[in-house]
Amino acid sequence: MNNLKKQYNENITANLMKKLDVDNVLDVPGLEKVVINVGVGKGLKDKEYLNAVEQTLTKITGQKPVATKARKSISNFKIREGNIVGYKVTLRRGRMWDFIEKLIKVTLPRVRDFRGISKKGIDEQGNLSIGFSEYIAFPEIDQDEVKVTHGLEINIKTTAEDFKEGEALFEELGFPFKKQENK
């Protein structure tokens, strides 16, 4: 069991019960899964670009990504049915907790000009979406080996029922939010 999961079970759950005025431990919001997405828009036909995206996602998550394919053809975007339009990885349980801990403690502080995550990234169901314009901030990536840079999106699905519960959960977990931001 990793540190963040242990901390969640021992301290964060009790703090959230007080903060949200909840009597039952099972009503406390928790993490369900983390989905990391990469769209390959500009490198749709480039096999090297597709391989680079797949390899970087594998390095970052420690899990082989799934190729997402186009469901129908769109002539304006030069997409044919069955073309690979992106890659995604879904993390659950231990790998999810390890990834969240790495994201909070290592990756976000390494992002250039980082001033905090916007609370606008939390939706009405209490889930958080974070976008990265470059994946170089992740510690597994050696900057000397980078040939192609691309962005990625991280979606964190919770069991929270609304924005308030999701916000409380992410603050207790230690996510660095921007100070004094108007919602």
C-alpha positions as CSV (number, residue, x, y, z in Angstrom):
1,M,0.0,0.0,0.0
2,N,1.5,3.4,-0.9
3,N,1.7,6.5,1.2
4,L,-1.1,8.5,-0.3
5,K,-3.6,5.6,0.0
6,K,-2.5,5.0,3.6
7,Q,-2.9,8.7,4.4
8,Y,-6.3,8.8,2.8
9,N,-7.5,5.8,4.8
10,E,-6.1,7.1,8.1
11,N,-6.4,10.9,8.1
12,I,-8.1,12.3,5.0
13,T,-11.3,10.3,5.5
14,A,-11.7,11.6,9.0
15,N,-11.0,15.2,7.9
16,L,-13.6,14.9,5.0
17,M,-16.2,13.5,7.4
18,K,-15.9,16.6,9.6
19,K,-15.6,19.0,6.7
20,L,-18.6,17.6,4.7
21,D,-20.7,16.8,7.9
22,V,-21.0,13.1,6.9
23,D,-21.8,10.4,9.5
24,N,-21.0,7.3,7.4
25,V,-17.5,6.5,6.2
26,L,-18.9,5.1,3.0
27,D,-20.4,8.5,2.1
28,V,-17.0,10.1,2.0
29,P,-15.8,10.8,-1.6
30,G,-12.9,8.8,-2.9
31,L,-11.0,8.2,-6.1
32,E,-12.4,5.8,-8.7
33,K,-10.1,5.9,-11.7
34,V,-7.6,8.1,-13.6
35,V,-7.8,8.2,-17.4
36,I,-4.9,9.7,-19.4
37,N,-5.8,10.7,-23.0
38,V,-3.7,11.8,-25.9
39,G,-5.2,13.0,-29.2
40,V,-2.9,12.5,-32.3
41,G,-4.6,15.2,-34.5
42,K,-1.6,16.5,-36.4
43,G,0.2,13.1,-36.5
44,L,-2.7,11.1,-37.8
45,K,-0.8,9.6,-40.8
46,D,2.7,9.6,-39.2
47,K,3.6,6.1,-37.9
48,E,6.6,7.5,-36.0
49,Y,4.4,10.0,-34.2
50,L,1.9,7.3,-33.2
51,N,4.7,5.1,-31.9
52,A,6.2,8.1,-29.9
53,V,2.8,8.8,-28.3
54,E,2.4,5.2,-27.4
55,Q,5.9,4.9,-25.9
56,T,5.6,8.0,-23.8
57,L,2.2,6.9,-22.4
58,T,3.7,3.6,-21.6
59,K,6.6,5.2,-19.8
60,I,4.5,7.7,-17.9
61,T,1.8,5.2,-16.7
62,G,3.6,1.8,-16.7
63,Q,0.8,0.4,-18.7
64,K,0.2,-0.2,-22.4
65,P,-2.2,2.4,-23.9
66,V,-5.3,1.5,-25.9
67,A,-5.6,3.0,-29.3
68,T,-8.9,4.9,-29.8
69,K,-10.2,4.6,-33.4
70,A,-12.5,6.9,-35.4
71,R,-16.1,5.5,-35.4
72,K,-17.0,7.2,-38.7
73,S,-15.3,9.0,-41.5
74,I,-15.1,12.8,-41.5
75,S,-13.9,14.2,-44.8
76,N,-13.1,17.8,-43.6
77,F,-10.6,16.4,-41.1
78,K,-9.3,13.7,-43.5
79,I,-10.3,11.0,-41.0
80,R,-11.4,7.6,-42.2
81,E,-13.4,5.1,-40.1
82,G,-10.9,2.9,-38.2
83,N,-8.0,5.4,-38.2
84,I,-6.2,5.8,-34.9
85,V,-7.2,9.2,-33.5
86,G,-5.8,8.9,-30.0
87,Y,-4.5,6.8,-27.1
88,K,-5.8,6.3,-23.6
89,V,-4.8,4.6,-20.4
90,T,-7.1,3.8,-17.5
91,L,-5.5,3.4,-14.0
92,R,-7.3,1.9,-11.0
93,R,-6.4,0.8,-7.5
94,G,-2.7,0.8,-6.6
95,R,-1.4,2.2,-9.9
96,M,-3.9,5.0,-9.7
97,W,-2.8,6.0,-6.2
98,D,0.9,5.8,-7.2
99,F,0.2,8.0,-10.3
100,I,-1.8,10.6,-8.2
101,E,1.0,10.8,-5.7
102,K,3.6,11.2,-8.4
103,L,1.4,13.9,-10.1
104,I,1.0,16.0,-6.9
105,K,4.5,15.7,-5.5
106,V,6.8,15.4,-8.5
107,T,5.2,16.3,-11.8
108,L,3.2,19.5,-11.1
109,P,6.1,21.2,-9.3
110,R,8.2,20.5,-12.4
111,V,5.8,22.2,-14.8
112,R,7.2,25.5,-16.1
113,D,5.5,28.7,-14.8
114,F,3.1,26.6,-12.7
115,R,0.9,28.7,-10.5
116,G,-1.7,26.1,-9.5
117,I,-4.5,24.1,-10.9
118,S,-7.7,26.1,-11.8
119,K,-10.8,25.0,-9.8
120,K,-12.7,25.4,-13.1
121,G,-11.2,22.0,-13.9
122,I,-13.6,20.4,-11.4
123,D,-17.0,19.6,-13.0
124,E,-20.4,19.4,-11.3
125,Q,-20.0,15.7,-10.5
126,G,-16.7,16.4,-8.6
127,N,-14.3,15.1,-11.2
128,L,-11.1,16.9,-12.2
129,S,-9.6,17.4,-15.6
130,I,-6.0,18.6,-16.0
131,G,-4.4,19.4,-19.4
132,F,-0.6,19.4,-20.1
133,S,0.7,21.1,-23.2
134,E,4.0,19.1,-22.9
135,Y,4.6,15.8,-21.3
136,I,8.2,16.7,-20.4
137,A,7.3,17.5,-16.8
138,F,7.0,13.7,-16.0
139,P,10.1,12.3,-14.3
140,E,10.2,9.2,-16.5
141,I,10.8,11.2,-19.6
142,D,14.5,11.9,-20.5
143,Q,14.5,15.3,-22.3
144,D,17.5,14.3,-24.4
145,E,15.5,11.4,-26.0
146,V,12.4,13.5,-26.8
147,K,11.9,13.7,-30.6
148,V,8.2,14.8,-30.7
149,T,6.3,16.7,-28.1
150,H,2.6,16.4,-27.6
151,G,0.0,17.3,-25.0
152,L,-2.0,15.0,-22.8
153,E,-5.1,15.2,-20.6
154,I,-5.6,13.6,-17.2
155,N,-9.2,13.0,-16.0
156,I,-9.6,12.0,-12.4
157,K,-13.0,10.3,-11.7
158,T,-14.3,10.4,-8.1
159,T,-17.2,9.1,-6.1
160,A,-18.1,12.7,-5.1
161,E,-21.7,13.8,-5.9
162,D,-21.1,17.5,-6.5
163,F,-18.5,20.2,-7.0
164,K,-18.2,20.9,-3.2
165,E,-17.4,17.3,-2.3
166,G,-14.9,17.0,-5.2
167,E,-13.1,20.3,-4.3
168,A,-12.8,19.2,-0.6
169,L,-11.4,15.8,-1.7
170,F,-8.8,17.3,-4.0
171,E,-7.8,19.9,-1.4
172,E,-7.3,17.2,1.2
173,L,-5.3,15.0,-1.1
174,G,-2.9,18.0,-1.6
175,F,-3.7,19.2,-5.1
176,P,-2.2,22.7,-5.5
177,F,-5.1,25.0,-6.6
178,K,-4.7,28.6,-7.6
179,K,-5.2,31.1,-4.7
180,Q,-8.3,33.4,-4.6
181,E,-9.9,32.4,-7.9
182,N,-13.5,33.3,-8.7
183,K,-15.6,30.3,-9.8
